[in-house]
Amino acid sequence: MTLTSDDKQTTSSTRQLSDRLVLAVCMIFLVRFFAAELYRIPTHSMMPTLAGPQYAANCPSCQWAITMAGTKPPPTAPCRCPNCRQEIEPTWKPVAADQALVLKQGAAGIARYDVIAFKSPEDPRTPFVKRVVGLPGETISVRNGEITRLDPKTGEFEICPKPIEQVIESSRVVYDDRYRAPNIPLRWRSPDDSWQAETSGYRLMKSEGQLTYYHLGPSGRPESIADDEPFLFPSTAAGNNLVHDAILELTWRPAHADCEMIINITNPFSQRTLRVTTKEASIGTTSIKLLPISSSSRFRWGYVDGAWLGWQDDRFLGRWIDPPSDSPTTYDPSAGIQVSIAGAGQGSRLTDLVLRRDLHYRAYA
């Protein structure tokens, strides 16, 4: 049989396509076997970093996005919005589980707080995805919601700080002022009426004044910030432990070059203030030069893992181990974290306030 030119080209194209498909299948097999494998997250244990099958909805009161773990629809009973903390009955929609591409590198090079995947010892068909908190030879303890390790030299437990890039990733939003619920008292209030609430923030109406955060419950009364997880049912149940670490985000719009802002975060272990001018930020005897502020600047300031952390416009300013307090603490253990902002400079504005809390670890037997 004699093949025409067209027949030869068709055969050649078919063979090339077949070769490419075989090569692609081999590459996929080799990558999966030796280099990487795609995992579907099976459970909610890593939420909100990685989520298994879940349901999502928007709070009908403040429009905050809510997620609830589980393969079955959440119960029809009211739940609590994690942002406005009102009892709501949202309309839930299913969301597929997250997927993670896992690199196969073995145990070498694994560091604390890395996320790893491994097969269940009881059922190799079941994948586990967990975060590493202890390394070989260490004695680990969970204390006040922090991961601590025993220092063999001193015999004391010390906090194991998270890498800076994971601090915000693992934090939980306590309240986002950009999602206010109508007909509900504001969380940020001025005891001396020096700050006036606006649509997107607050304006200083006097030469100086204070703005204080109140963690209001469904009844409108202040409550303590606790370690409740809003993505687990029943979401109306408060956590059993007070949270000690907090991060405050805000955009500062100073009225003029001589304005300043003082952020106070008080917890059982520390009572310190951060002083911010248009040129520098300082805590105690430590100060750092800021980027020039033309009209506004976005700041993050918080106390996490036994140290103070600061950011300006996503630039990390530094990590400071808490120095001795300048004055005796006035912290009320039953009140939880206390956060306030003092401002100087009439006409200055604070917008887009977000209060976060650090991840609070629990120990299980």
TIGUTOR-333917 format. One record per residue (C-alpha): residue number from 1; residue in one letter; chain; x, y, z. Coordinates in Angstrom, 1 decimal. Layout:
n: NUM res: a chain: A u: X v: Y w: Z
...
//
This chain:
n: 1 res: m chain: A u: 0.0 v: 0.0 w: 0.0
n: 2 res: t chain: A u: 1.3 v: 3.4 w: -0.9
n: 3 res: l chain: A u: 0.8 v: 6.3 w: 1.5
n: 4 res: t chain: A u: 0.0 v: 9.7 w: 0.1
n: 5 res: s chain: A u: 1.7 v: 12.9 w: 1.4
n: 6 res: d chain: A u: -1.5 v: 13.8 w: 3.4
n: 7 res: d chain: A u: -1.6 v: 10.3 w: 4.9
n: 8 res: k chain: A u: 2.0 v: 10.5 w: 6.0
n: 9 res: q chain: A u: 1.4 v: 13.9 w: 7.6
n: 10 res: t chain: A u: -1.7 v: 12.6 w: 9.5
n: 11 res: t chain: A u: 0.2 v: 9.6 w: 10.7
n: 12 res: s chain: A u: 3.2 v: 11.7 w: 11.8
n: 13 res: s chain: A u: 0.8 v: 14.1 w: 13.7
n: 14 res: t chain: A u: -1.0 v: 11.3 w: 15.4
n: 15 res: r chain: A u: 2.3 v: 9.7 w: 16.5
n: 16 res: q chain: A u: 3.6 v: 13.1 w: 17.8
n: 17 res: l chain: A u: 0.3 v: 13.6 w: 19.8
n: 18 res: s chain: A u: 0.5 v: 10.0 w: 21.2
n: 19 res: d chain: A u: 4.2 v: 10.5 w: 22.2
n: 20 res: r chain: A u: 3.3 v: 13.8 w: 24.0
n: 21 res: l chain: A u: 0.4 v: 12.2 w: 25.9
n: 22 res: v chain: A u: 2.7 v: 9.3 w: 27.0
n: 23 res: l chain: A u: 5.3 v: 11.8 w: 28.1
n: 24 res: a chain: A u: 2.8 v: 13.9 w: 30.0
n: 25 res: v chain: A u: 1.5 v: 10.9 w: 31.8
n: 26 res: c chain: A u: 5.0 v: 9.8 w: 32.7
n: 27 res: m chain: A u: 5.9 v: 13.3 w: 33.9
n: 28 res: i chain: A u: 2.7 v: 13.4 w: 36.1
n: 29 res: f chain: A u: 3.5 v: 10.0 w: 37.6
n: 30 res: l chain: A u: 7.1 v: 11.0 w: 38.3
n: 31 res: v chain: A u: 6.2 v: 14.3 w: 39.8
n: 32 res: r chain: A u: 3.6 v: 12.7 w: 42.0
n: 33 res: f chain: A u: 5.8 v: 9.8 w: 43.1
n: 34 res: f chain: A u: 9.0 v: 11.7 w: 43.7
n: 35 res: a chain: A u: 8.5 v: 15.5 w: 43.8
n: 36 res: a chain: A u: 5.0 v: 16.7 w: 44.7
n: 37 res: e chain: A u: 1.4 v: 15.5 w: 45.3
n: 38 res: l chain: A u: -1.9 v: 17.3 w: 45.3
n: 39 res: y chain: A u: -3.8 v: 16.9 w: 48.6
n: 40 res: r chain: A u: -7.4 v: 17.8 w: 49.3
n: 41 res: i chain: A u: -7.8 v: 19.1 w: 52.8
n: 42 res: p chain: A u: -10.1 v: 16.6 w: 54.6
n: 43 res: t chain: A u: -11.0 v: 18.3 w: 57.9
n: 44 res: h chain: A u: -11.3 v: 21.7 w: 59.5
n: 45 res: s chain: A u: -8.4 v: 21.3 w: 62.0
n: 46 res: m chain: A u: -6.2 v: 23.8 w: 60.0
n: 47 res: m chain: A u: -8.9 v: 26.4 w: 59.5
n: 48 res: p chain: A u: -8.8 v: 29.2 w: 58.6
n: 49 res: t chain: A u: -5.3 v: 28.7 w: 57.0
n: 50 res: l chain: A u: -6.5 v: 25.6 w: 55.2
n: 51 res: a chain: A u: -10.1 v: 24.5 w: 55.1
n: 52 res: g chain: A u: -11.8 v: 21.2 w: 54.5
n: 53 res: p chain: A u: -15.4 v: 21.0 w: 53.2
n: 54 res: q chain: A u: -17.3 v: 24.0 w: 54.4
n: 55 res: y chain: A u: -20.3 v: 26.2 w: 54.0
n: 56 res: a chain: A u: -20.2 v: 30.0 w: 53.5
n: 57 res: a chain: A u: -22.6 v: 32.9 w: 53.9
n: 58 res: n chain: A u: -22.7 v: 36.6 w: 54.4
n: 59 res: c chain: A u: -24.0 v: 38.0 w: 57.7
n: 60 res: p chain: A u: -27.3 v: 39.6 w: 56.9
n: 61 res: s chain: A u: -26.6 v: 42.3 w: 59.5
n: 62 res: c chain: A u: -23.0 v: 43.5 w: 58.8
n: 63 res: q chain: A u: -22.2 v: 41.6 w: 55.5
n: 64 res: w chain: A u: -19.2 v: 39.9 w: 57.0
n: 65 res: a chain: A u: -18.2 v: 36.7 w: 55.2
n: 66 res: i chain: A u: -18.7 v: 33.7 w: 57.5
n: 67 res: t chain: A u: -17.5 v: 30.1 w: 56.9
n: 68 res: m chain: A u: -18.6 v: 27.0 w: 58.8
n: 69 res: a chain: A u: -16.8 v: 23.7 w: 58.7
n: 70 res: g chain: A u: -18.6 v: 20.5 w: 57.8
n: 71 res: t chain: A u: -19.9 v: 18.3 w: 54.9
n: 72 res: k chain: A u: -23.5 v: 18.8 w: 56.0
n: 73 res: p chain: A u: -25.4 v: 22.1 w: 56.0
n: 74 res: p chain: A u: -25.1 v: 24.0 w: 59.3
n: 75 res: p chain: A u: -28.2 v: 23.7 w: 61.6
n: 76 res: t chain: A u: -31.0 v: 26.0 w: 61.0
n: 77 res: a chain: A u: -30.8 v: 27.5 w: 64.5
n: 78 res: p chain: A u: -29.3 v: 31.0 w: 64.8
n: 79 res: c chain: A u: -25.6 v: 31.4 w: 65.0
n: 80 res: r chain: A u: -23.4 v: 34.3 w: 66.0
n: 81 res: c chain: A u: -21.6 v: 36.5 w: 63.5
n: 82 res: p chain: A u: -17.9 v: 36.6 w: 64.4
n: 83 res: n chain: A u: -17.8 v: 40.3 w: 63.5
n: 84 res: c chain: A u: -20.9 v: 42.0 w: 64.7
n: 85 res: r chain: A u: -21.6 v: 39.2 w: 67.2
n: 86 res: q chain: A u: -25.4 v: 39.3 w: 66.6
n: 87 res: e chain: A u: -27.6 v: 36.2 w: 66.4
n: 88 res: i chain: A u: -28.3 v: 35.6 w: 62.7
n: 89 res: e chain: A u: -29.8 v: 33.0 w: 60.4
n: 90 res: p chain: A u: -27.8 v: 33.3 w: 57.1
n: 91 res: t chain: A u: -28.3 v: 31.5 w: 53.9
n: 92 res: w chain: A u: -25.5 v: 28.9 w: 53.6
n: 93 res: k chain: A u: -23.8 v: 27.7 w: 50.3
n: 94 res: p chain: A u: -21.4 v: 24.7 w: 50.0
n: 95 res: v chain: A u: -17.8 v: 25.5 w: 49.4
n: 96 res: a chain: A u: -15.3 v: 22.8 w: 48.2
n: 97 res: a chain: A u: -12.3 v: 21.9 w: 50.3
n: 98 res: d chain: A u: -9.0 v: 23.6 w: 49.7
n: 99 res: q chain: A u: -6.3 v: 21.8 w: 47.9
n: 100 res: a chain: A u: -2.6 v: 22.0 w: 48.6
n: 101 res: l chain: A u: 0.4 v: 21.0 w: 46.4
n: 102 res: v chain: A u: 2.7 v: 19.2 w: 48.8
n: 103 res: l chain: A u: 6.5 v: 19.0 w: 48.0
n: 104 res: k chain: A u: 8.0 v: 15.6 w: 48.9
n: 105 res: q chain: A u: 11.3 v: 16.4 w: 50.7
n: 106 res: g chain: A u: 11.3 v: 14.1 w: 53.7
n: 107 res: a chain: A u: 11.9 v: 15.2 w: 57.3
n: 108 res: a chain: A u: 15.1 v: 17.1 w: 56.5
n: 109 res: g chain: A u: 14.7 v: 20.8 w: 56.6
n: 110 res: i chain: A u: 11.4 v: 20.9 w: 58.4
n: 111 res: a chain: A u: 11.1 v: 23.9 w: 60.7
n: 112 res: r chain: A u: 8.8 v: 24.9 w: 63.5
n: 113 res: y chain: A u: 5.4 v: 26.2 w: 62.3
n: 114 res: d chain: A u: 5.8 v: 24.6 w: 58.8
n: 115 res: v chain: A u: 2.7 v: 23.0 w: 57.4
n: 116 res: i chain: A u: 3.3 v: 19.3 w: 56.6
n: 117 res: a chain: A u: 1.3 v: 16.4 w: 55.1
n: 118 res: f chain: A u: 1.6 v: 12.8 w: 55.9
n: 119 res: k chain: A u: -0.4 v: 9.6 w: 55.8
n: 120 res: s chain: A u: -2.4 v: 8.4 w: 58.8
n: 121 res: p chain: A u: -0.5 v: 5.6 w: 60.7
n: 122 res: e chain: A u: -3.8 v: 3.8 w: 61.1
n: 123 res: d chain: A u: -5.1 v: 4.2 w: 57.5
n: 124 res: p chain: A u: -2.5 v: 5.1 w: 54.8
n: 125 res: r chain: A u: -5.3 v: 6.2 w: 52.5
n: 126 res: t chain: A u: -6.1 v: 9.1 w: 54.8
n: 127 res: p chain: A u: -3.9 v: 12.2 w: 54.5
n: 128 res: f chain: A u: -3.2 v: 14.4 w: 57.5
n: 129 res: v chain: A u: -2.2 v: 18.1 w: 57.1
n: 130 res: k chain: A u: -0.8 v: 19.6 w: 60.3
n: 131 res: r chain: A u: 1.5 v: 22.4 w: 61.5
n: 132 res: v chain: A u: 4.7 v: 21.5 w: 63.2
n: 133 res: v chain: A u: 5.1 v: 22.9 w: 66.8
n: 134 res: g chain: A u: 7.7 v: 20.7 w: 68.3
n: 135 res: l chain: A u: 11.1 v: 19.4 w: 67.0
n: 136 res: p chain: A u: 13.0 v: 16.2 w: 67.9
n: 137 res: g chain: A u: 14.3 v: 16.2 w: 71.5
n: 138 res: e chain: A u: 12.2 v: 19.2 w: 72.7
n: 139 res: t chain: A u: 9.8 v: 19.3 w: 75.6
n: 140 res: i chain: A u: 6.8 v: 21.3 w: 74.4
n: 141 res: s chain: A u: 4.1 v: 22.9 w: 76.6
n: 142 res: v chain: A u: 1.0 v: 25.1 w: 75.8
n: 143 res: r chain: A u: 0.8 v: 28.0 w: 78.2
n: 144 res: n chain: A u: -1.6 v: 30.9 w: 78.1
n: 145 res: g chain: A u: -2.4 v: 30.0 w: 74.5
n: 146 res: e chain: A u: 1.3 v: 30.1 w: 73.4
n: 147 res: i chain: A u: 3.6 v: 27.3 w: 72.2
n: 148 res: t chain: A u: 6.6 v: 27.1 w: 74.6
n: 149 res: r chain: A u: 9.7 v: 24.9 w: 74.8
n: 150 res: l chain: A u: 11.8 v: 23.9 w: 77.7
n: 151 res: d chain: A u: 15.2 v: 25.5 w: 77.7
n: 152 res: p chain: A u: 17.6 v: 22.8 w: 78.9
n: 153 res: k chain: A u: 20.1 v: 25.4 w: 80.1
n: 154 res: t chain: A u: 17.7 v: 27.5 w: 82.3
n: 155 res: g chain: A u: 15.1 v: 24.8 w: 83.0
n: 156 res: e chain: A u: 12.4 v: 27.4 w: 82.1
n: 157 res: f chain: A u: 9.8 v: 27.3 w: 79.4
n: 158 res: e chain: A u: 10.2 v: 30.0 w: 76.7
n: 159 res: i chain: A u: 7.8 v: 31.2 w: 74.0
n: 160 res: c chain: A u: 8.4 v: 29.9 w: 70.5
n: 161 res: p chain: A u: 7.6 v: 33.0 w: 68.3
n: 162 res: k chain: A u: 6.0 v: 32.5 w: 65.0
n: 163 res: p chain: A u: 7.8 v: 33.7 w: 61.9
n: 164 res: i chain: A u: 6.8 v: 37.3 w: 61.1
n: 165 res: e chain: A u: 5.2 v: 36.3 w: 57.8
n: 166 res: q chain: A u: 2.8 v: 33.9 w: 59.7
n: 167 res: v chain: A u: 1.7 v: 36.3 w: 62.4
n: 168 res: i chain: A u: -1.0 v: 38.0 w: 60.3
n: 169 res: e chain: A u: -1.8 v: 34.8 w: 58.4
n: 170 res: s chain: A u: -2.7 v: 32.9 w: 61.6
n: 171 res: s chain: A u: -4.4 v: 35.8 w: 63.3
n: 172 res: r chain: A u: -8.2 v: 35.9 w: 63.8
n: 173 res: v chain: A u: -10.3 v: 39.0 w: 63.1
n: 174 res: v chain: A u: -12.0 v: 40.2 w: 66.3
n: 175 res: y chain: A u: -13.8 v: 43.2 w: 64.7
n: 176 res: d chain: A u: -13.5 v: 44.9 w: 61.4
n: 177 res: d chain: A u: -14.9 v: 48.5 w: 61.6
n: 178 res: r chain: A u: -15.4 v: 48.5 w: 57.8
n: 179 res: y chain: A u: -18.4 v: 46.1 w: 58.4
n: 180 res: r chain: A u: -20.6 v: 48.0 w: 60.8
n: 181 res: a chain: A u: -24.0 v: 46.6 w: 61.5
n: 182 res: p chain: A u: -26.8 v: 49.2 w: 61.4
n: 183 res: n chain: A u: -28.8 v: 50.1 w: 64.6
n: 184 res: i chain: A u: -26.0 v: 48.6 w: 66.8
n: 185 res: p chain: A u: -23.8 v: 50.7 w: 69.0
n: 186 res: l chain: A u: -20.3 v: 51.4 w: 67.7
n: 187 res: r chain: A u: -17.5 v: 49.3 w: 69.1
n: 188 res: w chain: A u: -15.1 v: 52.3 w: 69.0
n: 189 res: r chain: A u: -16.2 v: 55.1 w: 71.3
n: 190 res: s chain: A u: -14.8 v: 58.3 w: 72.6
n: 191 res: p chain: A u: -15.4 v: 58.7 w: 76.4
n: 192 res: d chain: A u: -14.8 v: 62.5 w: 76.2
n: 193 res: d chain: A u: -16.7 v: 62.9 w: 72.8
n: 194 res: s chain: A u: -13.4 v: 64.1 w: 71.2
n: 195 res: w chain: A u: -13.7 v: 61.7 w: 68.3
n: 196 res: q chain: A u: -16.7 v: 61.9 w: 65.8
n: 197 res: a chain: A u: -17.8 v: 58.8 w: 64.0
n: 198 res: e chain: A u: -17.8 v: 59.0 w: 60.2
n: 199 res: t chain: A u: -18.8 v: 56.6 w: 57.5
n: 200 res: s chain: A u: -15.4 v: 55.0 w: 57.2
n: 201 res: g chain: A u: -13.7 v: 56.0 w: 60.5
n: 202 res: y chain: A u: -13.4 v: 58.6 w: 63.1
n: 203 res: r chain: A u: -12.3 v: 62.3 w: 63.1
n: 204 res: l chain: A u: -10.6 v: 64.1 w: 66.0
n: 205 res: m chain: A u: -12.8 v: 67.2 w: 66.8
n: 206 res: k chain: A u: -10.6 v: 68.6 w: 69.6
n: 207 res: s chain: A u: -6.9 v: 69.2 w: 70.0
n: 208 res: e chain: A u: -6.6 v: 65.8 w: 71.6
n: 209 res: g chain: A u: -8.8 v: 62.9 w: 72.8
n: 210 res: q chain: A u: -9.1 v: 59.2 w: 73.3
n: 211 res: l chain: A u: -10.9 v: 56.5 w: 71.3
n: 212 res: t chain: A u: -11.5 v: 53.1 w: 73.1
n: 213 res: y chain: A u: -12.6 v: 49.7 w: 71.9
n: 214 res: y chain: A u: -15.5 v: 47.9 w: 73.5
n: 215 res: h chain: A u: -16.1 v: 44.2 w: 72.7
n: 216 res: l chain: A u: -19.9 v: 44.2 w: 72.7
n: 217 res: g chain: A u: -21.9 v: 41.0 w: 72.9
n: 218 res: p chain: A u: -25.4 v: 40.4 w: 71.4
n: 219 res: s chain: A u: -26.9 v: 42.2 w: 74.4
n: 220 res: g chain: A u: -24.9 v: 45.3 w: 73.8
n: 221 res: r chain: A u: -22.8 v: 44.8 w: 76.9
n: 222 res: p chain: A u: -19.0 v: 44.7 w: 76.9
n: 223 res: e chain: A u: -17.5 v: 41.2 w: 77.0
n: 224 res: s chain: A u: -14.0 v: 39.8 w: 77.1
n: 225 res: i chain: A u: -12.2 v: 38.7 w: 73.9
n: 226 res: a chain: A u: -11.9 v: 34.9 w: 74.2
n: 227 res: d chain: A u: -10.7 v: 32.0 w: 72.1
n: 228 res: d chain: A u: -14.0 v: 31.1 w: 70.5
n: 229 res: e chain: A u: -13.7 v: 29.9 w: 66.9
n: 230 res: p chain: A u: -16.5 v: 31.3 w: 64.7
n: 231 res: f chain: A u: -16.2 v: 28.5 w: 62.1
n: 232 res: l chain: A u: -17.1 v: 25.7 w: 64.5
n: 233 res: f chain: A u: -20.7 v: 25.0 w: 65.6
n: 234 res: p chain: A u: -22.2 v: 25.9 w: 68.0
n: 235 res: s chain: A u: -20.8 v: 29.3 w: 67.1
n: 236 res: t chain: A u: -22.8 v: 31.0 w: 69.8
n: 237 res: a chain: A u: -20.7 v: 29.4 w: 72.5
n: 238 res: a chain: A u: -17.9 v: 31.7 w: 73.8
n: 239 res: g chain: A u: -14.4 v: 30.3 w: 74.4
n: 240 res: n chain: A u: -13.2 v: 29.4 w: 77.8
n: 241 res: n chain: A u: -9.9 v: 31.3 w: 77.8
n: 242 res: l chain: A u: -9.2 v: 35.0 w: 77.6
n: 243 res: v chain: A u: -6.9 v: 36.0 w: 74.7
n: 244 res: h chain: A u: -3.9 v: 38.0 w: 75.6
n: 245 res: d chain: A u: -2.3 v: 38.9 w: 72.2
n: 246 res: a chain: A u: -3.8 v: 41.5 w: 69.9
n: 247 res: i chain: A u: -2.9 v: 43.4 w: 66.7
n: 248 res: l chain: A u: -4.5 v: 46.7 w: 65.7
n: 249 res: e chain: A u: -4.7 v: 47.8 w: 62.0
n: 250 res: l chain: A u: -5.6 v: 51.3 w: 61.0
n: 251 res: t chain: A u: -5.0 v: 54.0 w: 58.5
n: 252 res: w chain: A u: -3.8 v: 57.3 w: 60.1
n: 253 res: r chain: A u: -4.5 v: 60.5 w: 58.2
n: 254 res: p chain: A u: -2.8 v: 63.3 w: 60.2
n: 255 res: a chain: A u: -4.1 v: 66.8 w: 59.8
n: 256 res: h chain: A u: -0.6 v: 68.3 w: 59.9
n: 257 res: a chain: A u: 3.0 v: 67.5 w: 60.4
n: 258 res: d chain: A u: 2.9 v: 68.0 w: 64.2
n: 259 res: c chain: A u: 0.1 v: 65.4 w: 64.9
n: 260 res: e chain: A u: 0.8 v: 62.3 w: 66.9
n: 261 res: m chain: A u: -1.0 v: 59.1 w: 67.8
n: 262 res: i chain: A u: -0.6 v: 56.9 w: 70.9
n: 263 res: i chain: A u: -1.8 v: 53.2 w: 70.8
n: 264 res: n chain: A u: -2.3 v: 51.4 w: 74.1
n: 265 res: i chain: A u: -2.6 v: 47.6 w: 74.3
n: 266 res: t chain: A u: -2.9 v: 46.2 w: 77.8
n: 267 res: n chain: A u: -2.9 v: 42.6 w: 78.8
n: 268 res: p chain: A u: -2.0 v: 40.6 w: 81.9
n: 269 res: f chain: A u: 1.7 v: 40.6 w: 81.1
n: 270 res: s chain: A u: 2.3 v: 44.1 w: 79.8
n: 271 res: q chain: A u: 1.0 v: 47.6 w: 79.7
n: 272 res: r chain: A u: 2.8 v: 49.7 w: 77.1
n: 273 res: t chain: A u: 2.1 v: 52.5 w: 74.7
n: 274 res: l chain: A u: 3.3 v: 53.1 w: 71.2
n: 275 res: r chain: A u: 3.9 v: 56.8 w: 70.3
n: 276 res: v chain: A u: 3.6 v: 57.6 w: 66.6
n: 277 res: t chain: A u: 4.5 v: 60.9 w: 65.0
n: 278 res: t chain: A u: 4.7 v: 61.7 w: 61.3
n: 279 res: k chain: A u: 8.4 v: 61.0 w: 61.5
n: 280 res: e chain: A u: 9.0 v: 58.1 w: 63.9
n: 281 res: a chain: A u: 7.4 v: 55.4 w: 66.1
n: 282 res: s chain: A u: 8.7 v: 54.7 w: 69.7
n: 283 res: i chain: A u: 8.1 v: 52.4 w: 72.6
n: 284 res: g chain: A u: 10.0 v: 52.9 w: 75.8
n: 285 res: t chain: A u: 13.5 v: 53.9 w: 74.8
n: 286 res: t chain: A u: 13.3 v: 52.2 w: 71.4
n: 287 res: s chain: A u: 12.4 v: 54.3 w: 68.3
n: 288 res: i chain: A u: 12.4 v: 53.7 w: 64.6
n: 289 res: k chain: A u: 12.2 v: 56.1 w: 61.7
n: 290 res: l chain: A u: 9.1 v: 55.9 w: 59.6
n: 291 res: l chain: A u: 8.5 v: 56.3 w: 55.9
n: 292 res: p chain: A u: 7.4 v: 59.8 w: 54.9
n: 293 res: i chain: A u: 3.7 v: 60.3 w: 55.5
n: 294 res: s chain: A u: 2.2 v: 62.6 w: 52.9
n: 295 res: s chain: A u: -1.5 v: 62.3 w: 53.5
n: 296 res: s chain: A u: -2.0 v: 58.9 w: 55.1
n: 297 res: s chain: A u: -0.3 v: 55.7 w: 56.2
n: 298 res: r chain: A u: -1.5 v: 52.2 w: 57.1
n: 299 res: f chain: A u: -0.2 v: 50.8 w: 60.4
n: 300 res: r chain: A u: -0.3 v: 47.5 w: 62.2
n: 301 res: w chain: A u: 0.8 v: 47.4 w: 65.8
n: 302 res: g chain: A u: 0.5 v: 44.5 w: 68.2
n: 303 res: y chain: A u: 1.7 v: 42.3 w: 71.1
n: 304 res: v chain: A u: 2.3 v: 38.8 w: 69.9
n: 305 res: d chain: A u: 4.4 v: 35.9 w: 71.3
n: 306 res: g chain: A u: 5.9 v: 37.9 w: 74.1
n: 307 res: a chain: A u: 7.0 v: 40.8 w: 71.9
n: 308 res: w chain: A u: 5.8 v: 44.0 w: 70.3
n: 309 res: l chain: A u: 5.5 v: 44.0 w: 66.5
n: 310 res: g chain: A u: 5.0 v: 46.9 w: 64.1
n: 311 res: w chain: A u: 4.3 v: 47.5 w: 60.4
n: 312 res: q chain: A u: 3.9 v: 50.6 w: 58.2
n: 313 res: d chain: A u: 2.4 v: 50.2 w: 54.8
n: 314 res: d chain: A u: 3.3 v: 46.4 w: 54.8
n: 315 res: r chain: A u: 6.9 v: 47.3 w: 55.7
n: 316 res: f chain: A u: 7.9 v: 45.4 w: 58.9
n: 317 res: l chain: A u: 9.3 v: 47.9 w: 61.4
n: 318 res: g chain: A u: 10.7 v: 45.5 w: 64.0
n: 319 res: r chain: A u: 10.2 v: 43.1 w: 66.9
n: 320 res: w chain: A u: 10.8 v: 44.3 w: 70.4
n: 321 res: i chain: A u: 10.9 v: 42.2 w: 73.5
n: 322 res: d chain: A u: 8.7 v: 43.9 w: 76.0
n: 323 res: p chain: A u: 10.8 v: 46.3 w: 78.2
n: 324 res: p chain: A u: 9.9 v: 46.8 w: 81.9
n: 325 res: s chain: A u: 6.7 v: 48.8 w: 82.3
n: 326 res: d chain: A u: 7.0 v: 52.5 w: 83.1
n: 327 res: s chain: A u: 4.2 v: 52.2 w: 85.6
n: 328 res: p chain: A u: 2.3 v: 49.6 w: 87.6
n: 329 res: t chain: A u: -0.2 v: 47.7 w: 85.4
n: 330 res: t chain: A u: -3.9 v: 48.6 w: 85.9
n: 331 res: y chain: A u: -5.0 v: 45.6 w: 84.0
n: 332 res: d chain: A u: -8.3 v: 43.9 w: 85.1
n: 333 res: p chain: A u: -7.9 v: 40.2 w: 84.4
n: 334 res: s chain: A u: -11.7 v: 39.8 w: 84.0
n: 335 res: a chain: A u: -11.8 v: 42.5 w: 81.3
n: 336 res: g chain: A u: -9.6 v: 40.8 w: 78.7
n: 337 res: i chain: A u: -7.5 v: 42.8 w: 76.3
n: 338 res: q chain: A u: -7.9 v: 46.6 w: 76.5
n: 339 res: v chain: A u: -7.2 v: 48.7 w: 73.4
n: 340 res: s chain: A u: -7.4 v: 52.4 w: 73.1
n: 341 res: i chain: A u: -6.0 v: 55.2 w: 70.8
n: 342 res: a chain: A u: -5.1 v: 58.7 w: 72.0
n: 343 res: g chain: A u: -4.7 v: 61.4 w: 69.4
n: 344 res: a chain: A u: -3.3 v: 64.9 w: 69.1
n: 345 res: g chain: A u: -4.0 v: 67.2 w: 66.2
n: 346 res: q chain: A u: -7.6 v: 68.4 w: 65.5
n: 347 res: g chain: A u: -8.9 v: 67.2 w: 62.2
n: 348 res: s chain: A u: -6.8 v: 64.0 w: 62.1
n: 349 res: r chain: A u: -8.7 v: 60.9 w: 61.0
n: 350 res: l chain: A u: -8.5 v: 57.1 w: 61.7
n: 351 res: t chain: A u: -10.1 v: 54.9 w: 59.1
n: 352 res: d chain: A u: -10.5 v: 51.2 w: 58.3
n: 353 res: l chain: A u: -9.8 v: 50.0 w: 61.8
n: 354 res: v chain: A u: -9.4 v: 46.2 w: 62.2
n: 355 res: l chain: A u: -8.7 v: 44.5 w: 65.5
n: 356 res: r chain: A u: -7.1 v: 41.0 w: 65.4
n: 357 res: r chain: A u: -6.2 v: 38.5 w: 68.0
n: 358 res: d chain: A u: -3.3 v: 36.0 w: 67.9
n: 359 res: l chain: A u: -4.0 v: 32.3 w: 67.4
n: 360 res: h chain: A u: -4.7 v: 30.8 w: 70.8
n: 361 res: y chain: A u: -3.4 v: 27.2 w: 71.1
n: 362 res: r chain: A u: -5.1 v: 24.7 w: 73.3
n: 363 res: a chain: A u: -3.7 v: 21.5 w: 74.6
n: 364 res: y chain: A u: -5.6 v: 18.2 w: 74.2
n: 365 res: a chain: A u: -4.9 v: 15.0 w: 76.1
//
